[in-house]
Amino acid sequence: MNYDRILIRYGEMSTKGRNRSKFTNKMKSNIKRLLNDDRVNIEAQRDRMFLYLNGASFEDVKEKLVHVSGIQSFSPVVKTSQNLEEIKEAALLLVKKAMDGPASFKVSTRRADKQFPLDTHELNHEIGGYVLRGTEDLTVDVRNPDFTLTVEVRAEAVYLSSETIAGAGGLPAGAAGKAVLLLSGGLDSPVAGYMMMKRGVEIEAVHFFSPPYTSERAKQKVVDLADVLTRYGGNVRLHIVPFTHIQETIHKQVPENYTMTSTRRIMMRIADKIRQETGALAIVTGESLGQVASQTMESMAAINDVTNTPVLRPLIATDKLEIMEMARKIGTHDISILPFEDCCTIFTPAAPKTKPKTEKVQFFESFLDFEPLIDQAVRETELIMLPKKEAELDDLL
């Protein structure tokens, strides 16, 4: 059986009020961009969304849809008229497709069209009985079935499905504002970016690049990580900041045990300038409390001192094993563990200060005006648009 449409359920988006259309339009845009297939048409309704495949492969579409934030679940759907015999025939075909040996099932009918002559119990009985008579090794189990045949009777048609596929949940990427993500080549920051995208945040990624201490392969690693994040529905703009001169200056100017703190402070100042230029509202980091020296409360307080911008830390209470598990789930783990180090790991001091004093690092930095160096780095930042083949969709929405 070839599916000709997919029914998408909104989940959390269903709780939105007058601004629901903002979220549904954003998800429609994200799906269209991610699929990049002109054959697929999208119809967004108040409580659901339909994708009309028009010959596109359901399996290919399914593989991409499972990642899109904002989708609670989706089902491949067969459409029939309200003719009862046509409904029963479609139901039988769906069940046979869903079966793989002996199985149990139940029929779950929703009668949105109250003018339909049979009520839900009668429909369940009619369809279930017909399916049982047409199959072998099939039983009814209304409490814990192997699969559920759903039937939705609406005024314009009847929709049947035997499969419900879990989506990513959350909110559509880009529907809840924009933030700057400090993206290294490690495990943590891509996971932090994914978690923010799942809450509807559009990402402007910022990476600090220090050649010749870090290689082009290290840079490509970060590009690949940012590209993976685009699977979850949103575009990512990656800002590659030249950081060599600033890092060398910090190591000449600041005592060794404070260089990490000072480096993070300058990164935060640069990220804040990019935030202002891009209209972002917050800065996101992949910090986890106590994981390394720069992620103690004292370190984070000293780093936060340089900005009044909200700094969001979605991983703050997670441990490394949880982060690694999430990285595997979202597809960034194998890229993150590639042995190409970023500027933070290359310049790590032997004994970094775990409880730095804000006034001390301010004093060490006061002997040099970093502002011109920061402005130069921002001016010379390279911008990479991801995904690599981004389509302009304004005329499609």
TIMILO-918397 format. One line per field, with one value per residue (C-alpha): x, y, z; residue number from 1; residue in one letter. Coordinates in Angstrom, 1 decimal. Layout:
// TIMILO-918397
east: X | ...
north: Y | ...
up: Z | ...
num: NUM | ...
residuo: A | ...
This chain:
// TIMILO-918397
east: 0.0 | 1.3 | 0.6 | -0.4 | -0.4 | 0.9 | -1.0 | 1.1 | -0.1 | 1.1 | 1.3 | 2.5 | 1.7 | -2.0 | -1.9 | -1.2 | -3.9 | -4.2 | -0.6 | -0.8 | -0.6 | 2.9 | 4.1 | 2.3 | 3.7 | 7.2 | 6.9 | 5.5 | 8.5 | 11.0 | 9.5 | 9.4 | 13.0 | 14.2 | 12.4 | 13.5 | 11.1 | 8.7 | 6.3 | 5.3 | 2.6 | 1.8 | -1.6 | -1.5 | -4.8 | -5.6 | -5.2 | -3.1 | -1.0 | -1.2 | 1.7 | 0.5 | 3.3 | 2.3 | 4.7 | 7.5 | 8.8 | 7.1 | 10.2 | 12.4 | 10.0 | 9.6 | 13.4 | 13.5 | 10.2 | 11.2 | 13.8 | 11.7 | 11.0 | 7.4 | 6.0 | 4.5 | 3.7 | 2.7 | 1.0 | 0.9 | -2.7 | -5.0 | -8.0 | -11.4 | -14.9 | -17.6 | -18.7 | -18.6 | -17.4 | -14.6 | -13.5 | -13.5 | -11.5 | -8.9 | -8.8 | -8.1 | -5.2 | -3.7 | -3.9 | -2.3 | 0.5 | 1.0 | 1.1 | 4.3 | 3.1 | 0.5 | -0.6 | -3.3 | -5.1 | -7.9 | -9.9 | -10.1 | -12.6 | -13.1 | -16.3 | -15.7 | -18.6 | -21.6 | -23.8 | -22.2 | -24.9 | -22.9 | -21.5 | -18.0 | -18.9 | -20.8 | -17.9 | -15.4 | -17.6 | -18.1 | -14.5 | -13.0 | -15.3 | -14.5 | -10.7 | -10.9 | -12.8 | -10.2 | -7.1 | -5.5 | -3.5 | -5.1 | -6.9 | -8.5 | -6.9 | -8.4 | -6.0 | -2.5 | -2.7 | 0.4 | -1.0 | -4.1 | -6.1 | -7.2 | -10.2 | -11.1 | -14.4 | -14.5 | -17.0 | -14.8 | -13.3 | -12.3 | -8.7 | -7.2 | -3.8 | -2.2 | 1.0 | 1.8 | 5.4 | 6.8 | 8.2 | 10.8 | 8.2 | 8.8 | 8.3 | 9.4 | 12.9 | 12.8 | 9.3 | 10.7 | 13.3 | 17.0 | 20.1 | 23.9 | 25.4 | 29.0 | 29.8 | 33.1 | 34.1 | 33.2 | 30.3 | 28.5 | 27.7 | 26.0 | 23.7 | 23.0 | 22.1 | 19.7 | 18.0 | 17.4 | 16.2 | 13.7 | 12.4 | 11.8 | 15.1 | 16.8 | 20.6 | 23.4 | 26.5 | 29.8 | 33.1 | 36.5 | 39.2 | 42.9 | 45.1 | 47.9 | 47.2 | 43.9 | 43.6 | 41.2 | 40.0 | 39.0 | 37.1 | 35.3 | 34.4 | 32.4 | 30.8 | 29.7 | 28.3 | 26.3 | 25.0 | 23.7 | 21.7 | 19.8 | 18.1 | 15.9 | 14.1 | 16.0 | 18.8 | 22.0 | 24.3 | 27.9 | 30.2 | 33.9 | 35.8 | 39.6 | 40.9 | 44.6 | 45.9 | 43.5 | 44.5 | 48.2 | 47.7 | 45.8 | 48.7 | 51.2 | 49.2 | 47.3 | 48.9 | 48.6 | 46.1 | 43.7 | 44.1 | 41.1 | 38.9 | 40.0 | 39.7 | 36.1 | 35.3 | 36.7 | 34.7 | 31.6 | 32.2 | 32.7 | 29.5 | 27.6 | 28.7 | 27.6 | 24.3 | 23.7 | 24.4 | 22.1 | 19.2 | 19.6 | 18.3 | 20.5 | 23.8 | 23.7 | 26.6 | 27.2 | 28.4 | 27.6 | 28.2 | 31.5 | 32.5 | 35.7 | 37.5 | 35.7 | 32.3 | 32.4 | 30.0 | 32.8 | 34.1 | 30.7 | 30.2 | 33.5 | 32.7 | 29.2 | 30.6 | 31.3 | 27.7 | 24.1 | 22.7 | 20.9 | 23.3 | 21.3 | 22.9 | 20.5 | 23.0 | 23.9 | 22.5 | 23.4 | 26.4 | 28.8 | 27.2 | 23.8 | 25.3 | 27.1 | 23.8 | 22.0 | 24.8 | 24.5 | 20.7 | 21.0 | 23.9 | 26.7 | 28.6 | 30.8 | 31.8 | 32.5 | 35.0 | 37.1 | 40.7 | 40.8 | 41.0 | 39.7 | 41.3 | 40.0 | 41.7 | 45.0 | 45.5 | 44.4 | 46.7 | 48.3 | 46.5 | 43.5 | 41.9 | 38.7 | 37.6 | 38.7 | 38.1 | 36.3 | 38.2 | 41.5 | 40.8 | 39.5 | 42.8 | 44.9 | 42.9 | 43.1 | 46.7 | 45.6 | 42.6 | 41.0 | 38.2 | 40.1 | 41.1 | 37.5 | 36.2 | 38.8 | 37.9 | 34.2 | 34.9 | 37.0 | 34.5 | 33.6 | 29.9 | 28.8 | 25.1 | 23.8 | 22.3 | 24.7 | 21.9 | 19.5 | 16.3 | 14.5 | 10.9 | 9.1 | 7.2 | 6.2 | 4.5
north: 0.0 | 3.4 | 6.1 | 9.4 | 11.7 | 12.0 | 13.3 | 15.4 | 16.0 | 19.1 | 18.1 | 21.0 | 23.5 | 22.6 | 24.5 | 27.8 | 30.3 | 33.2 | 32.9 | 29.3 | 30.2 | 31.6 | 28.2 | 26.2 | 28.5 | 28.2 | 24.4 | 24.3 | 26.4 | 24.2 | 21.0 | 22.4 | 23.5 | 20.2 | 18.0 | 20.1 | 18.2 | 20.2 | 17.2 | 17.5 | 19.9 | 21.0 | 22.0 | 23.5 | 23.3 | 24.5 | 21.2 | 19.2 | 19.3 | 17.2 | 16.4 | 15.4 | 13.2 | 13.3 | 10.4 | 11.2 | 8.3 | 7.9 | 6.2 | 9.1 | 11.7 | 9.7 | 9.6 | 13.4 | 14.1 | 12.2 | 14.9 | 18.0 | 19.8 | 20.7 | 17.3 | 15.2 | 12.3 | 11.5 | 8.8 | 7.7 | 8.0 | 6.4 | 8.6 | 7.2 | 8.5 | 7.9 | 4.8 | 2.0 | -0.7 | 1.4 | 2.2 | -1.5 | -2.5 | 0.2 | -1.0 | -4.6 | -3.6 | -1.5 | -4.2 | -6.8 | -4.3 | -3.8 | -7.5 | -9.5 | -12.8 | -13.3 | -10.0 | -8.3 | -5.1 | -2.8 | -0.3 | 3.3 | 5.5 | 9.2 | 10.5 | 14.2 | 14.3 | 13.7 | 13.3 | 10.0 | 7.3 | 5.0 | 5.9 | 5.1 | 1.8 | 0.6 | 1.6 | -0.2 | -3.3 | -3.1 | -2.5 | -4.8 | -7.7 | -7.2 | -7.2 | -10.3 | -12.2 | -11.2 | -12.2 | -15.1 | -15.1 | -11.8 | -11.3 | -8.3 | -6.8 | -3.5 | -3.0 | -3.8 | -4.4 | -4.8 | -2.0 | 0.2 | 0.9 | 4.5 | 5.7 | 9.4 | 10.3 | 13.9 | 15.7 | 15.8 | 12.2 | 9.3 | 8.9 | 5.5 | 4.6 | 1.7 | 3.3 | 6.2 | 7.4 | 9.5 | 12.9 | 15.1 | 17.0 | 20.5 | 23.7 | 24.5 | 25.8 | 29.6 | 30.1 | 31.3 | 33.8 | 33.6 | 32.9 | 32.7 | 29.3 | 28.9 | 25.9 | 24.0 | 20.7 | 18.8 | 16.7 | 19.3 | 22.4 | 20.6 | 18.9 | 22.3 | 23.7 | 20.8 | 21.3 | 25.0 | 24.3 | 21.8 | 24.7 | 26.8 | 28.7 | 29.7 | 29.3 | 31.6 | 29.4 | 31.0 | 29.1 | 30.4 | 29.3 | 29.6 | 28.6 | 27.3 | 25.8 | 24.4 | 22.8 | 23.1 | 19.7 | 21.0 | 23.8 | 21.3 | 19.2 | 22.2 | 22.9 | 19.2 | 19.5 | 22.6 | 20.9 | 18.0 | 20.5 | 21.7 | 18.2 | 19.4 | 21.9 | 25.2 | 26.8 | 27.5 | 30.4 | 29.5 | 32.4 | 31.4 | 33.9 | 34.3 | 34.0 | 33.3 | 36.9 | 37.3 | 34.0 | 34.7 | 38.1 | 36.6 | 34.1 | 36.9 | 39.3 | 37.1 | 34.8 | 31.2 | 29.9 | 32.8 | 32.4 | 30.1 | 32.5 | 35.4 | 33.5 | 32.6 | 36.2 | 37.5 | 34.8 | 36.0 | 39.6 | 38.6 | 36.4 | 39.3 | 41.6 | 39.0 | 38.6 | 42.4 | 42.3 | 39.3 | 40.4 | 37.4 | 37.7 | 35.3 | 33.4 | 29.5 | 27.4 | 23.7 | 24.1 | 21.4 | 22.4 | 21.2 | 19.2 | 21.2 | 24.1 | 26.8 | 25.4 | 25.9 | 28.5 | 30.8 | 30.5 | 31.1 | 34.1 | 35.6 | 34.9 | 36.2 | 39.5 | 40.8 | 40.8 | 41.5 | 39.3 | 36.2 | 33.2 | 29.9 | 26.7 | 23.8 | 21.1 | 22.6 | 19.7 | 16.8 | 14.6 | 13.5 | 10.1 | 11.7 | 14.2 | 11.4 | 9.4 | 12.5 | 13.1 | 9.6 | 10.1 | 13.3 | 12.1 | 14.4 | 11.9 | 10.4 | 13.8 | 15.3 | 12.5 | 13.0 | 13.8 | 17.4 | 19.8 | 23.3 | 26.3 | 25.7 | 22.3 | 23.4 | 26.3 | 24.7 | 25.6 | 22.9 | 24.2 | 26.4 | 28.4 | 26.6 | 29.5 | 32.6 | 36.0 | 38.4 | 41.4 | 39.6 | 38.8 | 42.3 | 43.6 | 41.3 | 42.4 | 46.1 | 46.4 | 46.0 | 47.3 | 44.3 | 46.2 | 46.9 | 43.2 | 42.1 | 44.5 | 43.3 | 39.6 | 40.4 | 42.2 | 39.3 | 36.6 | 34.2 | 33.4 | 29.9 | 29.3 | 25.8 | 23.5 | 23.6 | 23.8 | 26.3 | 27.0 | 30.3 | 29.5 | 32.8 | 32.3 | 28.8 | 29.7
up: 0.0 | -1.0 | 1.5 | -0.1 | 3.0 | 6.5 | 9.5 | 11.9 | 15.5 | 17.3 | 20.9 | 23.0 | 20.3 | 20.8 | 24.1 | 22.4 | 22.0 | 19.6 | 18.5 | 17.5 | 13.9 | 14.5 | 15.7 | 13.0 | 10.2 | 11.6 | 11.7 | 8.2 | 7.0 | 8.8 | 7.4 | 3.8 | 4.1 | 5.6 | 3.1 | 0.1 | -2.2 | -4.4 | -4.6 | -1.0 | -0.2 | 3.3 | 4.7 | 8.2 | 10.1 | 13.6 | 15.4 | 12.9 | 9.7 | 6.6 | 4.2 | 0.7 | -0.7 | -4.4 | -5.2 | -2.7 | -0.7 | 2.7 | 4.2 | 3.1 | 4.5 | 7.7 | 8.3 | 8.3 | 10.1 | 13.3 | 14.0 | 13.6 | 16.8 | 17.4 | 16.1 | 18.8 | 16.5 | 13.0 | 11.0 | 7.4 | 6.4 | 3.8 | 2.8 | 1.8 | 1.2 | 3.9 | 2.1 | 4.8 | 2.4 | 1.1 | 4.8 | 5.7 | 2.6 | 3.4 | 7.0 | 6.0 | 3.7 | 6.4 | 9.0 | 6.6 | 6.0 | 9.7 | 10.6 | 10.8 | 12.1 | 14.8 | 16.4 | 18.4 | 17.5 | 18.4 | 16.4 | 17.7 | 16.0 | 16.3 | 14.8 | 14.2 | 11.8 | 14.0 | 11.0 | 10.1 | 10.6 | 12.8 | 16.2 | 17.3 | 18.9 | 15.9 | 13.6 | 15.8 | 15.6 | 11.9 | 10.9 | 13.5 | 12.6 | 8.9 | 9.5 | 11.7 | 9.1 | 6.4 | 8.3 | 10.1 | 13.4 | 14.4 | 17.8 | 19.5 | 22.6 | 23.7 | 26.6 | 25.3 | 21.5 | 19.3 | 17.1 | 16.9 | 13.8 | 14.0 | 12.0 | 11.9 | 10.3 | 9.2 | 7.0 | 3.9 | 4.2 | 6.4 | 7.4 | 8.5 | 9.9 | 11.7 | 12.7 | 15.1 | 15.0 | 17.8 | 16.9 | 18.7 | 20.6 | 21.9 | 19.8 | 16.3 | 16.0 | 15.5 | 17.1 | 20.4 | 19.5 | 18.6 | 20.7 | 20.2 | 20.8 | 21.8 | 19.7 | 20.3 | 18.8 | 21.9 | 23.1 | 25.2 | 23.1 | 20.2 | 22.7 | 24.3 | 20.9 | 20.2 | 23.5 | 22.8 | 19.2 | 20.7 | 22.8 | 19.7 | 19.7 | 16.4 | 16.7 | 15.7 | 16.4 | 17.3 | 17.1 | 18.1 | 15.6 | 16.5 | 13.5 | 13.4 | 16.8 | 15.5 | 12.1 | 9.2 | 10.1 | 13.5 | 11.8 | 9.5 | 12.5 | 13.9 | 10.5 | 10.4 | 14.0 | 13.1 | 9.9 | 12.0 | 14.2 | 11.1 | 11.0 | 13.8 | 11.7 | 11.7 | 9.8 | 11.6 | 10.8 | 11.9 | 12.8 | 12.7 | 14.9 | 14.3 | 17.9 | 17.6 | 18.3 | 21.3 | 22.8 | 22.4 | 24.0 | 27.0 | 27.6 | 27.6 | 29.8 | 32.3 | 34.9 | 33.7 | 36.3 | 35.2 | 31.5 | 31.1 | 33.0 | 31.0 | 27.7 | 28.5 | 29.4 | 26.1 | 24.3 | 26.1 | 25.1 | 21.4 | 21.5 | 23.0 | 20.1 | 17.6 | 19.5 | 19.2 | 15.4 | 14.8 | 17.0 | 19.3 | 22.9 | 24.8 | 24.9 | 25.1 | 26.5 | 27.0 | 30.5 | 33.1 | 36.8 | 38.1 | 35.0 | 34.4 | 36.1 | 34.1 | 35.1 | 38.8 | 40.2 | 41.0 | 37.4 | 35.9 | 38.1 | 36.9 | 33.3 | 33.5 | 34.9 | 31.4 | 30.2 | 31.3 | 28.5 | 29.8 | 29.6 | 29.2 | 30.3 | 29.4 | 30.5 | 33.8 | 35.9 | 33.6 | 33.9 | 31.2 | 30.7 | 30.1 | 27.7 | 25.8 | 25.5 | 24.1 | 21.7 | 20.3 | 20.0 | 18.0 | 15.8 | 17.0 | 19.2 | 16.5 | 15.1 | 18.5 | 19.4 | 16.3 | 17.5 | 16.2 | 19.2 | 19.5 | 20.9 | 24.5 | 24.8 | 23.1 | 25.5 | 28.7 | 31.6 | 33.8 | 36.9 | 36.1 | 38.8 | 39.9 | 42.2 | 40.4 | 41.9 | 39.6 | 40.9 | 40.2 | 36.6 | 36.1 | 37.4 | 35.2 | 32.1 | 33.0 | 31.7 | 28.1 | 26.2 | 24.6 | 22.9 | 19.6 | 19.4 | 20.0 | 17.4 | 14.9 | 15.5 | 15.0 | 11.8 | 10.4 | 11.4 | 8.7 | 8.2 | 7.0 | 6.2 | 7.1 | 5.9 | 3.0 | 0.4 | 1.9 | -0.1 | -0.2 | 0.9 | 1.3 | -2.0 | -0.9 | 2.4
num: 1 | 2 | 3 | 4 | 5 | 6 | 7 | 8 | 9 | 10 | 11 | 12 | 13 | 14 | 15 | 16 | 17 | 18 | 19 | 20 | 21 | 22 | 23 | 24 | 25 | 26 | 27 | 28 | 29 | 30 | 31 | 32 | 33 | 34 | 35 | 36 | 37 | 38 | 39 | 40 | 41 | 42 | 43 | 44 | 45 | 46 | 47 | 48 | 49 | 50 | 51 | 52 | 53 | 54 | 55 | 56 | 57 | 58 | 59 | 60 | 61 | 62 | 63 | 64 | 65 | 66 | 67 | 68 | 69 | 70 | 71 | 72 | 73 | 74 | 75 | 76 | 77 | 78 | 79 | 80 | 81 | 82 | 83 | 84 | 85 | 86 | 87 | 88 | 89 | 90 | 91 | 92 | 93 | 94 | 95 | 96 | 97 | 98 | 99 | 100 | 101 | 102 | 103 | 104 | 105 | 106 | 107 | 108 | 109 | 110 | 111 | 112 | 113 | 114 | 115 | 116 | 117 | 118 | 119 | 120 | 121 | 122 | 123 | 124 | 125 | 126 | 127 | 128 | 129 | 130 | 131 | 132 | 133 | 134 | 135 | 136 | 137 | 138 | 139 | 140 | 141 | 142 | 143 | 144 | 145 | 146 | 147 | 148 | 149 | 150 | 151 | 152 | 153 | 154 | 155 | 156 | 157 | 158 | 159 | 160 | 161 | 162 | 163 | 164 | 165 | 166 | 167 | 168 | 169 | 170 | 171 | 172 | 173 | 174 | 175 | 176 | 177 | 178 | 179 | 180 | 181 | 182 | 183 | 184 | 185 | 186 | 187 | 188 | 189 | 190 | 191 | 192 | 193 | 194 | 195 | 196 | 197 | 198 | 199 | 200 | 201 | 202 | 203 | 204 | 205 | 206 | 207 | 208 | 209 | 210 | 211 | 212 | 213 | 214 | 215 | 216 | 217 | 218 | 219 | 220 | 221 | 222 | 223 | 224 | 225 | 226 | 227 | 228 | 229 | 230 | 231 | 232 | 233 | 234 | 235 | 236 | 237 | 238 | 239 | 240 | 241 | 242 | 243 | 244 | 245 | 246 | 247 | 248 | 249 | 250 | 251 | 252 | 253 | 254 | 255 | 256 | 257 | 258 | 259 | 260 | 261 | 262 | 263 | 264 | 265 | 266 | 267 | 268 | 269 | 270 | 271 | 272 | 273 | 274 | 275 | 276 | 277 | 278 | 279 | 280 | 281 | 282 | 283 | 284 | 285 | 286 | 287 | 288 | 289 | 290 | 291 | 292 | 293 | 294 | 295 | 296 | 297 | 298 | 299 | 300 | 301 | 302 | 303 | 304 | 305 | 306 | 307 | 308 | 309 | 310 | 311 | 312 | 313 | 314 | 315 | 316 | 317 | 318 | 319 | 320 | 321 | 322 | 323 | 324 | 325 | 326 | 327 | 328 | 329 | 330 | 331 | 332 | 333 | 334 | 335 | 336 | 337 | 338 | 339 | 340 | 341 | 342 | 343 | 344 | 345 | 346 | 347 | 348 | 349 | 350 | 351 | 352 | 353 | 354 | 355 | 356 | 357 | 358 | 359 | 360 | 361 | 362 | 363 | 364 | 365 | 366 | 367 | 368 | 369 | 370 | 371 | 372 | 373 | 374 | 375 | 376 | 377 | 378 | 379 | 380 | 381 | 382 | 383 | 384 | 385 | 386 | 387 | 388 | 389 | 390 | 391 | 392 | 393 | 394 | 395 | 396 | 397
residuo: M | N | Y | D | R | I | L | I | R | Y | G | E | M | S | T | K | G | R | N | R | S | K | F | T | N | K | M | K | S | N | I | K | R | L | L | N | D | D | R | V | N | I | E | A | Q | R | D | R | M | F | L | Y | L | N | G | A | S | F | E | D | V | K | E | K | L | V | H | V | S | G | I | Q | S | F | S | P | V | V | K | T | S | Q | N | L | E | E | I | K | E | A | A | L | L | L | V | K | K | A | M | D | G | P | A | S | F | K | V | S | T | R | R | A | D | K | Q | F | P | L | D | T | H | E | L | N | H | E | I | G | G | Y | V | L | R | G | T | E | D | L | T | V | D | V | R | N | P | D | F | T | L | T | V | E | V | R | A | E | A | V | Y | L | S | S | E | T | I | A | G | A | G | G | L | P | A | G | A | A | G | K | A | V | L | L | L | S | G | G | L | D | S | P | V | A | G | Y | M | M | M | K | R | G | V | E | I | E | A | V | H | F | F | S | P | P | Y | T | S | E | R | A | K | Q | K | V | V | D | L | A | D | V | L | T | R | Y | G | G | N | V | R | L | H | I | V | P | F | T | H | I | Q | E | T | I | H | K | Q | V | P | E | N | Y | T | M | T | S | T | R | R | I | M | M | R | I | A | D | K | I | R | Q | E | T | G | A | L | A | I | V | T | G | E | S | L | G | Q | V | A | S | Q | T | M | E | S | M | A | A | I | N | D | V | T | N | T | P | V | L | R | P | L | I | A | T | D | K | L | E | I | M | E | M | A | R | K | I | G | T | H | D | I | S | I | L | P | F | E | D | C | C | T | I | F | T | P | A | A | P | K | T | K | P | K | T | E | K | V | Q | F | F | E | S | F | L | D | F | E | P | L | I | D | Q | A | V | R | E | T | E | L | I | M | L | P | K | K | E | A | E | L | D | D | L | L
